Amino acid sequence: MAKRNDKCLPRGVARFGLMVVLAAFDSNALAQSSVSLYGEIDASAVWANNVHGGHQFQLASGLIDGSFWGMQGSEDLGGGSHATFRLERGFSVATGTDQNDHPYYVGLANDKYGALTLGHQYDSIHDYLAPFTLTGGNGGTAFAHPFDNDNANNSWLARNSIKYTSSSFDGLSVGGMYAFSNAAGQFADNRAYSIGANYGNGDFSAGAAWLHTDGRGSTEGGAYDAVTLPGTTRNTFDASVQTQNTFGIGASQVFGPFTLAASWTRSIYGGITDTETGLPARAVAFDNYEINGTWQAGASLSLSGMYTYTKGTYAHWNQGAVQAGYTLTKRTDTYIEAIYQCASAGAPAVINSIMASSRSSQLLFAAGIRHRF
């Protein structure tokens, strides 16, 4: 076979030919790939009582979703398979500080068999159960159950995690996650795993999930950080937990412009140690019973409300909340909301996203604006 003699070609022609080949290669790659930049900015003015014995006025960041920016992309691998990634970073629009409360991962997905992803991710409670609570829907952050004890508001994301999410089979989808401890010789110390399932048929949907952790908060860089719990000598404290089990079920039904949903979750924390004092604390469990509804009152106006009863080991909490949202454009909306929570047995009221109450009750009013890009 004769060799090609590039010396016979003018240098400019050879260089131009190389550029054409590279351009064609890049165009082909871009045609099979997609990358998008997106985000959300949410800010609100908040009034709350019983904070250090007085009223608190503040500018808060994200009483619904939180503020964040993100990138996600997909590359077509052929045969219905794709390489995917997602990178998000939260921030406070009020202070400008970073918040590590959003996912970032990379993985492979197939249209038929589902997706396998690795990184910093939501667990099965978020994926399959939270949508039946108002905090996991349009209600947002402040509508979480006391201490977000069941993670329905995804206050914690699992580090070092590998997750599988199936495609939908006649309305049924399933998934599971395992988060490694990453500690040498301590495989089960600060690890986590979860499973969940969701079923949808027309206007009816239902879901269930279970999350288990071992040695939560006991190591740096493990699956989860310590968790905030109610105390007996202090209102709240950060706790490392030897075993945590959170599980529950939920369902929703759509009636024209009205959606009615209900959920039950149970969270059990055992082997508790106060991270500040190093002293052991009693085990605690929470049962959360919630009913909520959303009415699309018009093309731009939506009204939502919820009631939750939380039965704890040595106290219980009642929480009621309402929210009105008004859409200005496809990307911008405003909202107002009110939340009231009261606790028994001297336990603190703790409305999510603000400081714990200095008494057994707390009331919050907020008005905000949210923009998506």
Disulfide bonds with the S-S distance in Angstrom:
none
